[in-house]
């Protein structure tokens, strides 16, 4: 997956785990964010859902190897 970055294969899992941590944090913050009145903000929820999709795609495809695209 990371051939275009010229990262050695032994570091691929580490890069994937760092990516999962970052996108997971973005997804969690985006989906759970509320304004001062307690309402969800559409843009935060949108980008949180997009980050969640990338999180699960990398998790299931690259880390766990359950699915293939």
One Martini backbone bead per residue (centre of mass of N, CA, C, O) as a GRO file, in nm:
protein
   69
    1UNK     BB    1   0.055   0.064  -0.019
    2UNK     BB    2   0.346   0.234   0.039
    3UNK     BB    3   0.515   0.263  -0.232
    4UNK     BB    4   0.512   0.583  -0.290
    5UNK     BB    5   0.695   0.637  -0.009
    6UNK     BB    6   0.936   0.438   0.043
    7UNK     BB    7   0.856   0.222   0.261
    8UNK     BB    8   0.939  -0.013   0.446
    9UNK     BB    9   0.776  -0.304   0.536
   10UNK     BB   10   0.848  -0.291   0.852
   11UNK     BB   11   0.679   0.007   0.873
   12UNK     BB   12   0.379  -0.032   0.790
   13UNK     BB   13   0.238  -0.085   1.061
   14UNK     BB   14   0.319   0.177   1.201
   15UNK     BB   15   0.186   0.370   0.998
   16UNK     BB   16  -0.100   0.254   1.032
   17UNK     BB   17  -0.127   0.314   1.339
   18UNK     BB   18  -0.090   0.617   1.320
   19UNK     BB   19  -0.326   0.664   1.127
   20UNK     BB   20  -0.543   0.548   1.318
   21UNK     BB   21  -0.503   0.749   1.549
   22UNK     BB   22  -0.563   1.008   1.392
   23UNK     BB   23  -0.840   0.934   1.258
   24UNK     BB   24  -0.979   0.856   1.522
   25UNK     BB   25  -0.960   1.135   1.656
   26UNK     BB   26  -1.110   1.291   1.437
   27UNK     BB   27  -1.372   1.129   1.443
   28UNK     BB   28  -1.441   1.165   1.740
   29UNK     BB   29  -1.450   1.475   1.739
   30UNK     BB   30  -1.649   1.522   1.500
   31UNK     BB   31  -1.893   1.356   1.621
   32UNK     BB   32  -1.885   1.484   1.933
   33UNK     BB   33  -1.929   1.767   1.858
   34UNK     BB   34  -2.032   2.073   2.026
   35UNK     BB   35  -2.184   2.341   2.091
   36UNK     BB   36  -2.299   2.565   2.327
   37UNK     BB   37  -2.606   2.437   2.282
   38UNK     BB   38  -2.564   2.113   2.187
   39UNK     BB   39  -2.510   2.113   1.887
   40UNK     BB   40  -2.446   1.989   1.594
   41UNK     BB   41  -2.194   2.008   1.347
   42UNK     BB   42  -2.189   1.940   1.022
   43UNK     BB   43  -1.881   1.958   0.947
   44UNK     BB   44  -1.779   1.779   1.174
   45UNK     BB   45  -1.948   1.529   1.098
   46UNK     BB   46  -1.848   1.492   0.813
   47UNK     BB   47  -1.536   1.462   0.877
   48UNK     BB   48  -1.577   1.237   1.082
   49UNK     BB   49  -1.695   1.030   0.878
   50UNK     BB   50  -1.458   1.027   0.683
   51UNK     BB   51  -1.249   0.935   0.891
   52UNK     BB   52  -1.399   0.673   0.962
   53UNK     BB   53  -1.375   0.541   0.685
   54UNK     BB   54  -1.065   0.536   0.677
   55UNK     BB   55  -1.022   0.377   0.933
   56UNK     BB   56  -1.179   0.114   0.845
   57UNK     BB   57  -1.025   0.062   0.582
   58UNK     BB   58  -0.743   0.024   0.707
   59UNK     BB   59  -0.810  -0.185   0.917
   60UNK     BB   60  -0.944  -0.410   0.724
   61UNK     BB   61  -0.720  -0.413   0.499
   62UNK     BB   62  -0.415  -0.363   0.622
   63UNK     BB   63  -0.424  -0.493   0.913
   64UNK     BB   64  -0.636  -0.747   0.896
   65UNK     BB   65  -0.722  -0.857   0.596
   66UNK     BB   66  -1.039  -0.894   0.524
   67UNK     BB   67  -1.029  -0.692   0.285
   68UNK     BB   68  -1.065  -0.609  -0.075
   69UNK     BB   69  -1.012  -0.356  -0.346
   0.00000   0.00000   0.00000
